[in-house]
Amino acid sequence: MSTDESESGGQGGEADGRYLRLLEIDDELAETVPLAERDVAKGQLTARLVTFSTGDGEELVSYAPPGCLGLIVIEGFVTRNVVFAGRKSRELIGPGDLLRPWDLERDFLPPFAEAGFTVIEDLRLAHLDRSILALGGRWPGFVDELIHRAIDRSRWLAVRLAISSANRVDERLLLFLWHSAGRWGRMTQEGVLLPFSFTHSMLAELVGARRATITTAMSHLRKTGEVALTAGAGGSRRIVLPGEPPERLAATTRARRKGPRRG
């Protein structure tokens, strides 16, 4: 971390005047710049720190300063929510993701659908000014990485659609959890820890199931030892995935790669 980041931050979704050195807080961005030029790039490729507290995402949606290219999640998690035909769906967004929450009005949604955000873990975001493209143009790989991140969210949604096609809800839930673990999990002595809190309702909306079904599936996965729970900050619960991804999930994936069954 840079020394600019060592002070305590503000809350409420306003930039608190500090600037982050992007290459010092994001290893993947740092790797886009040749090592010989990295020290120079660290001083030029900076972004303002913005914070949002856990809760309703209205402040996040209303944060639309002129000239902002987008926000990169440094820490914390937020879900993008869509309500359609009486059903609610969520997309999980976390560290490394690039988002523009103020673009909700550009969503291609039917007039009777609604979209919004919920901050589920306190957010620390890097506010990217459009000037970052001019500064980063000296290192094309840096700009490429920003474009990749904008596109990656649509690719993750495709993975989510594949997960939601699993017939058994316990498999669907386990696939989602291991997918999330691959992106944001942390290794512990007990297994891979997912660093975000959850409710059964939220998990149901993330995998396309009913809350009651998720409760049953979670109970089953805990009994089989494929999922464990541990206490988080403030009495919240965290999911731990012991061991390696179950072989039965890998077998399911291999079977689907063979194509449709011929009858």
C-alpha positions as CSV (number, residue, x, y, z in Angstrom):
1,M,0.0,0.0,0.0
2,S,1.1,3.5,-0.6
3,T,1.6,5.9,2.3
4,D,-1.3,8.0,0.9
5,E,-3.6,5.1,1.9
6,S,-2.5,4.8,5.5
7,E,-5.0,7.2,7.0
8,S,-8.5,6.3,8.1
9,G,-11.1,6.7,5.3
10,G,-14.4,8.5,5.1
11,Q,-17.8,6.9,4.7
12,G,-21.0,7.6,2.7
13,G,-19.8,7.2,-0.8
14,E,-17.7,10.3,-1.2
15,A,-14.1,10.5,-2.3
16,D,-12.1,11.4,0.8
17,G,-9.3,13.2,-0.9
18,R,-6.8,10.3,-0.9
19,Y,-5.3,8.9,-4.0
20,L,-4.3,5.2,-4.4
21,R,-1.5,4.0,-6.5
22,L,-3.2,1.4,-8.6
23,L,-0.2,-0.7,-9.3
24,E,0.5,-1.1,-5.6
25,I,-3.0,-2.4,-4.7
26,D,-3.7,-4.5,-7.8
27,D,-1.0,-7.1,-8.8
28,E,-2.7,-7.9,-12.1
29,L,-2.6,-4.2,-13.2
30,A,1.0,-4.0,-12.1
31,E,2.0,-6.9,-14.3
32,T,0.8,-5.1,-17.3
33,V,3.6,-2.6,-17.0
34,P,7.3,-3.6,-17.8
35,L,9.3,-4.0,-14.6
36,A,11.8,-1.3,-15.7
37,E,9.0,1.3,-16.0
38,R,6.9,0.2,-13.1
39,D,8.2,2.8,-10.6
40,V,7.3,5.6,-13.0
41,A,3.9,4.1,-13.7
42,K,3.1,3.8,-10.0
43,G,3.4,7.5,-9.5
44,Q,1.2,8.3,-12.5
45,L,-1.5,5.7,-12.5
46,T,-3.5,6.8,-9.4
47,A,-7.2,6.9,-8.5
48,R,-9.3,8.5,-5.8
49,L,-10.5,6.3,-2.9
50,V,-14.3,6.1,-2.5
51,T,-16.0,4.1,0.3
52,F,-19.6,2.9,0.8
53,S,-21.0,1.2,3.9
54,T,-22.9,-2.1,4.0
55,G,-26.6,-1.6,3.2
56,D,-28.8,-0.2,0.5
57,G,-27.0,0.7,-2.7
58,E,-28.9,3.9,-3.5
59,E,-25.8,6.0,-2.7
60,L,-23.7,3.8,-5.0
61,V,-26.2,4.3,-7.9
62,S,-26.3,8.1,-7.3
63,Y,-22.5,8.4,-7.2
64,A,-22.0,9.7,-10.7
65,P,-19.3,12.4,-10.8
66,P,-18.5,13.9,-14.2
67,G,-15.6,12.5,-16.0
68,C,-15.6,9.1,-14.1
69,L,-14.6,6.2,-16.3
70,G,-15.6,3.6,-13.7
71,L,-15.0,2.1,-10.3
72,I,-12.7,-0.8,-9.5
73,V,-13.5,-2.8,-6.3
74,I,-10.6,-2.9,-4.0
75,E,-12.3,-4.5,-1.0
76,G,-15.8,-5.6,-0.2
77,F,-18.7,-7.0,-2.1
78,V,-21.9,-5.7,-3.7
79,T,-24.7,-7.4,-5.6
80,R,-26.4,-6.0,-8.7
81,N,-30.1,-6.9,-8.4
82,V,-32.8,-7.3,-11.1
83,V,-36.4,-7.9,-10.3
84,F,-38.3,-9.3,-13.2
85,A,-41.8,-11.0,-13.3
86,G,-41.9,-11.3,-9.6
87,R,-38.5,-13.0,-9.3
88,K,-35.2,-11.4,-8.1
89,S,-31.8,-12.2,-9.4
90,R,-28.4,-11.1,-8.2
91,E,-24.9,-10.8,-9.7
92,L,-22.1,-10.9,-7.2
93,I,-19.4,-8.2,-7.7
94,G,-16.1,-8.2,-5.7
95,P,-12.5,-7.2,-5.7
96,G,-11.0,-6.6,-9.1
97,D,-14.3,-6.0,-10.8
98,L,-15.0,-2.9,-12.8
99,L,-18.5,-1.3,-12.5
100,R,-20.5,1.8,-13.5
101,P,-23.5,1.7,-11.2
102,W,-24.9,5.0,-12.4
103,D,-25.6,3.4,-15.8
104,L,-28.8,1.7,-14.6
105,E,-30.9,3.8,-16.9
106,R,-29.1,2.3,-19.9
107,D,-30.0,-1.2,-19.0
108,F,-32.1,-2.9,-21.6
109,L,-34.8,-4.0,-19.3
110,P,-38.6,-4.1,-19.9
111,P,-40.5,-1.2,-18.4
112,F,-41.9,-3.5,-15.6
113,A,-38.4,-4.7,-14.4
114,E,-36.3,-2.9,-11.8
115,A,-32.5,-2.9,-11.2
116,G,-30.4,-1.8,-8.2
117,F,-27.5,-2.6,-6.0
118,T,-27.0,-3.9,-2.4
119,V,-23.7,-3.4,-0.6
120,I,-23.1,-6.7,1.4
121,E,-19.6,-5.9,2.7
122,D,-18.2,-2.4,3.2
123,L,-16.8,-1.2,-0.2
124,R,-13.5,0.5,-0.9
125,L,-13.4,1.5,-4.6
126,A,-10.9,3.2,-6.9
127,H,-12.5,6.0,-8.8
128,L,-11.0,6.1,-12.3
129,D,-11.0,9.4,-14.0
130,R,-11.1,9.4,-17.8
131,S,-7.6,10.9,-17.7
132,I,-6.4,7.5,-16.7
133,L,-6.8,6.4,-20.3
134,A,-4.5,9.1,-21.5
135,L,-1.9,8.4,-18.8
136,G,-2.2,4.7,-19.2
137,G,-1.9,4.9,-23.0
138,R,1.9,4.9,-22.5
139,W,1.4,1.3,-21.3
140,P,-1.1,-0.4,-23.7
141,G,-1.3,-3.5,-21.5
142,F,-2.7,-1.4,-18.7
143,V,-5.6,-0.1,-20.9
144,D,-6.1,-3.6,-22.2
145,E,-6.6,-4.9,-18.7
146,L,-9.3,-2.3,-17.9
147,I,-11.1,-3.3,-21.1
148,H,-10.8,-7.0,-20.2
149,R,-12.4,-6.3,-16.8
150,A,-15.3,-4.5,-18.3
151,I,-15.9,-7.5,-20.6
152,D,-15.2,-10.1,-17.9
153,R,-18.4,-9.4,-16.1
154,S,-20.4,-10.5,-19.1
155,R,-18.3,-13.7,-19.2
156,W,-18.9,-14.4,-15.5
157,L,-22.7,-14.0,-16.2
158,A,-22.4,-16.7,-18.9
159,V,-20.7,-19.0,-16.2
160,R,-23.6,-18.2,-13.9
161,L,-26.1,-19.2,-16.5
162,A,-24.3,-22.5,-16.9
163,I,-24.4,-23.0,-13.1
164,S,-28.1,-22.2,-12.9
165,S,-28.8,-25.0,-15.5
166,A,-27.7,-27.7,-13.0
167,N,-30.9,-29.7,-12.1
168,R,-30.0,-30.4,-8.4
169,V,-30.0,-27.3,-6.3
170,D,-27.3,-28.6,-4.0
171,E,-25.0,-29.1,-7.0
172,R,-26.0,-25.6,-8.3
173,L,-25.1,-24.1,-5.0
174,L,-21.8,-26.0,-4.7
175,L,-20.8,-25.0,-8.2
176,F,-21.5,-21.3,-7.4
177,L,-19.6,-21.5,-4.1
178,W,-16.5,-23.1,-5.7
179,H,-16.7,-20.6,-8.6
180,S,-16.7,-17.7,-6.1
181,A,-13.9,-19.4,-4.1
182,G,-11.8,-19.5,-7.3
183,R,-12.2,-15.8,-7.7
184,W,-12.1,-14.4,-4.1
185,G,-11.5,-17.3,-1.7
186,R,-8.8,-17.3,1.0
187,M,-7.0,-20.5,2.1
188,T,-7.3,-21.3,5.8
189,Q,-6.6,-24.3,7.9
190,E,-10.2,-25.3,7.6
191,G,-10.4,-24.9,3.9
192,V,-11.2,-22.1,1.4
193,L,-13.0,-19.2,3.1
194,L,-15.5,-17.1,1.2
195,P,-14.9,-13.5,2.5
196,F,-18.5,-12.3,2.3
197,S,-21.6,-12.7,4.5
198,F,-24.8,-14.2,3.2
199,T,-28.4,-15.1,3.8
200,H,-30.3,-18.0,2.3
201,S,-32.4,-15.6,0.4
202,M,-29.4,-14.0,-1.1
203,L,-27.9,-17.3,-2.1
204,A,-31.3,-18.3,-3.7
205,E,-31.2,-15.2,-5.8
206,L,-27.6,-15.8,-6.8
207,V,-28.2,-19.3,-8.1
208,G,-31.8,-19.1,-9.2
209,A,-33.6,-21.1,-6.6
210,R,-36.2,-20.8,-3.8
211,R,-35.1,-19.8,-0.3
212,A,-36.5,-22.9,1.2
213,T,-34.7,-25.1,-1.3
214,I,-31.4,-23.4,-0.5
215,T,-32.0,-24.0,3.2
216,T,-32.5,-27.7,2.5
217,A,-29.5,-27.8,0.1
218,M,-27.2,-26.1,2.6
219,S,-28.2,-28.5,5.3
220,H,-27.4,-31.4,3.1
221,L,-24.0,-30.0,2.1
222,R,-23.1,-29.4,5.7
223,K,-24.0,-33.0,6.6
224,T,-21.9,-34.3,3.8
225,G,-19.0,-32.1,4.9
226,E,-18.8,-30.3,1.6
227,V,-19.6,-26.9,3.2
228,A,-18.9,-25.6,6.7
229,L,-19.8,-22.4,8.5
230,T,-17.6,-20.1,10.6
231,A,-18.2,-16.9,12.4
232,G,-17.3,-13.6,10.8
233,A,-17.1,-10.0,12.0
234,G,-20.2,-8.7,13.8
235,G,-21.7,-12.1,14.3
236,S,-22.1,-12.7,10.5
237,R,-21.6,-16.2,9.0
238,R,-18.9,-17.1,6.5
239,I,-18.8,-20.2,4.3
240,V,-15.8,-22.5,4.3
241,L,-15.2,-25.1,1.6
242,P,-13.1,-28.0,3.0
243,G,-10.7,-29.8,0.7
244,E,-10.8,-29.9,-3.0
245,P,-13.8,-29.4,-5.4
246,P,-15.9,-32.6,-5.2
247,E,-15.2,-35.2,-7.9
248,R,-18.9,-35.5,-8.6
249,L,-18.9,-31.9,-9.8
250,A,-16.0,-32.5,-12.1
251,A,-17.8,-35.6,-13.4
252,T,-20.9,-33.5,-14.1
253,T,-18.8,-31.0,-16.1
254,R,-17.1,-33.7,-18.1
255,A,-20.4,-35.4,-18.9
256,R,-21.9,-32.1,-20.2
257,R,-18.9,-31.6,-22.5
258,K,-19.8,-34.7,-24.3
259,G,-22.9,-33.0,-25.8
260,P,-26.5,-33.9,-25.7
261,R,-27.6,-37.5,-25.2
262,R,-28.6,-39.2,-28.4
263,G,-31.8,-41.2,-28.0
